[in-house]
Amino acid sequence: MTEFDVALHRALKKFQSAGSVQVKETPPHGEPADLTVAIATYDDFDGAYFTIHSILVHHREILDRVEFVLLDNNPEGLPAPMLESFAGYIDRFRYIPFTDVRSTAVRDVLFRKATGKYVLVLDSHVILAPGSLSALLAYFDANPDTDDLIQGPMLSQDSSHIAATHMDPQWRNGMFGSWGVDPRAKQHPDVPFEIVMQGLGSFACRREAWPGLNSHFTGFGGEEGYIHEKFRINGGKVVCLPAFGWHHRFERPAGVPYRINWEDRVHNYLLGWSEVGWDLGSLHRQFSRYLGDSYPEIRRRAELNVQRPELIFGGVIVLSDDSRVAPWRSCLAEAESIELTVHRAIPSQEDGPDVWRTASALLAGIDKAILLGWKSVVFLDEDRVIEPALAYKLRNITNDLPTEADTAVIHAHGDNLPGATLIVRAAAYRALRDELSRLIDGPAPTDFSLAAYLLERGAVDVVLNRPLSPARSVGEHNPDIEDSNSELGVVVVNLDLDIDRWKASWHRFIRLPGVAAVERVSAFEDMLNQEAAFAVSWRRAVSRATENGWDSVLIAADDVSLLDAAASILDHAREELDHRDWDVVQLGHDPKSRDGALLDGSALLRTSPENRGVHAVLVHSRAFERILDEIADPESDPEAFGKWAGHYRTLGDYLVDASAGGALTCLTVAPGIASTRSLIRSGAIESEYSRRFAL
C-alpha cells in the first residue's frame, strides 16, 4: 500500500470507530460563476478526489470562472466527512448530502443546485484532458444562448488517442449505444460537429436548456440516447467538441457499491423511450435475445413499476409533525405494503409558532418537489390511512383537474379542512413557497389552515361525498369506514367443460369484501352468434340473482382477472353507490370504450356514455325486472329474443342505448378493476396498467 492508501485506511477506521457519520450541506457561496462543475458520487472517494483535484492542478487558467458542486448520494458512508472537507480549502465548492433519490436521476438535482450559467456534469471518476475546460468555455463564450448538448471524445486508457467520439444508436450487450469514432475529430480538431449520442461520463449545456431526466428513473442505466433525443425535441443538437477530451475509469476493483440490475435498466428504458415516443419493440427484442429465459420475469417486474398509478403526478409527500413518530411510521408501512413511494416533510422551523408547523412542512415539501423535478406533488395528512385505492383515486382526480389549475384541495362534505389532501402543480411551486415564507416570517395568527389558504388563492375545491381515505383511529369505531349494508352476490358465467375456470373464479371472487355467495350459471352456447349467446347467459345470471333475493349481483365471465387493488376499490365504490341511484356499474371496458367524467363528489365512479364492457358488471336489484323484461327469454319467447338480438348487436350496445335513453343509469368504476387477456391485448383502457392484473 502507498503512503496515501495507508493514511486513507487509517482515516476510514477512525471515522468507523467514531460511530455514525454526520455531514451537512455547504451553504451557497454567493459568488458568480460561469461554469458549474457538477459531480454526483456514491462511495467513490478516490474517484471524486482525483477528478476534482485534477481540475485544480491541470486547469488553473479557468478556476476563477468555475464553481464545484459535489453531490454525495451516500452521505452515511465513511468517505462522506472527507468529501465534505473539500469545502474547507476549495474556492466556490459546495458539498451536498442527498438521499431522497438514489439513482441516475440525481443528475437532475445537480442542475438545480448549480448557479453557473453553464453546467458540466462529470462522473466521479473522469479526468479531463489539459485544455478541455478552456475549449468548453470558449465554445460557450462564442455561443452564449445555445440550446445544444456539448460532449467531447472519450480518450483511450493511455490517453494517446481518441477511443470514441460518439455512440451509434444501436444495441450492444443490453445497452443502447455502441462506441464509434468519427474521423472529423482528428482531421479538424478545432471544428465542432453534430453527433447522435455519446456516453454521459462528461456532458455540458446551458443550465436553462437542460430538459431534465424522468424523475421516476430508478437505479442506473437507460439515459443514453433518451436525453439526447430530448435535446433535439426541444430544438437543440448534440455537438461533439473535439478539444473537450475526457478519460473515464471503468475499473472498480472493490466492486460497484450501488445497486445495478437489469430490472432497473429495463424500467428506465421503458419510461424514457415512452416519453420521447420511441418504439419499444426493439427494446424487448434486444433484451429477449440478450437475457434469454430470464427476460420475461424482468420485463414483468419492470412494467409493473412503470404502470404504478402515482406516476401520473410527480410524487407523494406526507406532511408530518416531527414531534410524533408513530403516525409517520404507520404511513410508511401502509405505503410500503402497496409499493407506493412516499416522502416525509417535517417543519423546517424547529422553534417557530405551532400555528405555522404544517405550513413549514409544506414549504419543505415544495423545496423537495422542486429539487426532484416533479411536475406535481400530492400532500397527504399523516393522520389519514394510506389504502390500496388511494393512488388510483388521486390519479382520477388529477386527470380531471382543469389544465390551468395549479393547486387543488380534496376533502369530504363536513370534513375539517386541516386534514385535506392537497395537490400542487409545478407552476405554483415558487410563488406558493415565496408567499408562505413571507407569511411565516410575519406575525403569527391564532389559527391557520393551509387548505383554507389555498382555496382563498384560487385552488380547485374538490368536494367528495366520502373521505378520500379514512382517518387513522385507535381502539374506537372509525366513522370514515362504512361497510356497505347491501348484500352482494356473484354469478360466474362458465362453460360446462371449463370446470377449472369455475373453481379459479370462485376463489377469486369469494375474497372480495361484502360478497355473500359466488355461484355458477352454465354459459349458453351458440357458435354462430357468440355475442347473443353471452346476452342469454347474462340474462340467466340476472334471473338467478332475482331468485336469490340479492340486493345486487356481480356478473362476470369466467376468464376475468382482477386489478391488484380491486378489493379496496370495489369496497370504496360500493360505499359511494349506497348513497346514489344506479342500475348498472361496469367494472371494465372493451377495446372501443372510453371513460366519461367523474361523477360529482366521487373519486372512483364515472359516467358510461360509451362503455360496452360487459365481462364484469354490477347490477342493482331495482333493474332486475326491467332487464328481464327487455331481454326476452329465448327459450319461452325465441321470436322476441330474436328481435332484441337483431336490434342490439351486443349486450354492450344494449347498455349504451339504455343509458342514453334513460332506461338504465349506467356508471363505470375507474380504474377498471376487471379485464381479460384478450381485452388487454386488443387495447382496452386497462392495457395501460395490464401488469397490475393477475392474468
ZIKABEL-V820882 format. One record per helix or strand of 3 or more residues. SS is the DSSP state (2 for helix, 1 for strand). FROM is the first residue (numbers start at 1). TO is the last residue. If there is no record, write none. Layout:
BEGIN
SS;FROM;TO
SS;FROM;TO
END
This chain:
BEGIN
2;3;17
1;35;41
2;45;58
2;60;65
1;66;72
2;80;88
1;93;97
2;106;113
1;118;123
1;126;128
2;132;142
1;149;151
1;162;164
1;166;172
1;175;180
2;184;187
1;202;206
2;207;209
2;226;233
1;238;240
1;246;248
2;262;276
2;281;306
2;309;312
1;315;320
2;326;337
1;343;346
2;354;372
1;376;381
2;390;400
1;407;412
2;417;419
1;421;425
2;426;441
2;450;456
1;460;464
1;488;494
2;499;510
1;515;522
2;530;548
1;552;557
1;561;563
2;566;577
1;584;586
1;605;607
1;616;620
2;621;630
2;638;647
2;651;661
1;666;669
2;677;681
2;685;692
END
